[in-house]
């Protein structure tokens, strides 16, 4: 993320907000409750009720889908708010106002405004023997306040984890969006996709419009049940809308989509991978549901602009050239398989070094197996996260899967990247990919921003 977004004048104030949030219970230990967040927003006058909301959950693709939805809405001239997580480099990236990360000045001012109310709720919780507001609960309240202060016309709200008890669920989404649901966060959400889908279906509110990507039968059954109980209308990929075609193009792809209310052909999407084309199809259906209740086709010129200006930082993002360095936030087997397919279809590299680091609560073996078809070698390292699998432990696993001749160990990311870039410079069709953990990708983006990697 470029420093152009964050002038130095208020940078310390913005960093102080992040530091204050870090003093709270972290995101790896969310509290399965809504009452704490509900109490905080109630004291603030329910800022989340001052704008309509499109609520997005799923296992993979929810950040990209949220960003595409926001970009289309902004092309329509609406002033947008967007909450996504996690951030790659700075907290500001999570709270986006009209397409740009919130300024440090606005972030700090809103934090100061809500601080007395957070303190009040913390005290009430502690008196009741409960954990004070967590990092993500406090961040959610902060985001709602920032959007009301801006003000915005519409908010695209990405769930932090799950749905039913996620702190974002104190808001009522007029449109509930589901990207593909698979196994992830099983300790928190359930050990089967049915249990996970049931938790995620909790974002469906009475009489909402529900838009879902293609799902397995058991997931679709859970979403259908929840839609029926809330008297909501459900439209699904395949039956009600579909990705008709996607073709490789310079800088991305050309996609054709049959929406709920119209068909849109040969649209340029500056993102790589069929999974991103499918995310775009879901996003189009979501916007159709929001703007015209699924009965009016989108204006093609506006849709063209919205898709063409969509970005998805950390998702097959180019952060270096000569040699090519790509980063991707794939952190579970489903995401890693989509990444592998995109690399095989959209790029023409002969060899790739995968710089990999994985967190301890993830399916490391599944991720490595999914990346193995495109990996000439693995540079095993770890991110700054306390939950990162130690280098030697992860390297031993990679060694078992890919073989010792393809496994290289590095104590930190900078060393792993320097070695990978040096290797890639020796041949013209070699590349470097950083994947396996969002925190690792964030560290790589920060290194790229601080170095001379000759990015466009």
Secondary structure as UniProt FT lines:
FT   HELIX           3..5
FT   HELIX           8..10
FT   HELIX           11..22
FT   HELIX           27..29
FT   HELIX           35..43
FT   TURN            44..45
FT   HELIX           47..49
FT   STRAND          52..57
FT   HELIX           62..75
FT   TURN            76..77
FT   STRAND          80..83
FT   HELIX           91..94
FT   STRAND          95..97
FT   TURN            98..99
FT   STRAND          100..101
FT   HELIX           104..127
FT   TURN            128..129
FT   HELIX           135..150
FT   STRAND          154..158
FT   TURN            164..165
FT   HELIX           167..170
FT   STRAND          175..178
FT   HELIX           186..189
FT   HELIX           193..200
FT   HELIX           201..203
FT   TURN            206..207
FT   STRAND          209..212
FT   HELIX           217..229
FT   TURN            230..231
FT   STRAND          233..237
FT   TURN            238..240
FT   STRAND          241..249
FT   TURN            250..251
FT   STRAND          252..258
FT   STRAND          263..269
FT   HELIX           274..292
FT   TURN            293..294
FT   HELIX           300..308
FT   TURN            313..314
FT   STRAND          317..320
FT   TURN            321..323
FT   STRAND          324..327
FT   HELIX           333..346
FT   STRAND          351..356
FT   TURN            360..361
FT   HELIX           364..372
FT   TURN            373..374
FT   STRAND          377..380
FT   TURN            386..387
FT   HELIX           391..402
FT   HELIX           404..406
FT   STRAND          407..409
FT   HELIX           413..424
FT   TURN            425..426
FT   TURN            428..429
FT   STRAND          430..435
FT   HELIX           438..450
//
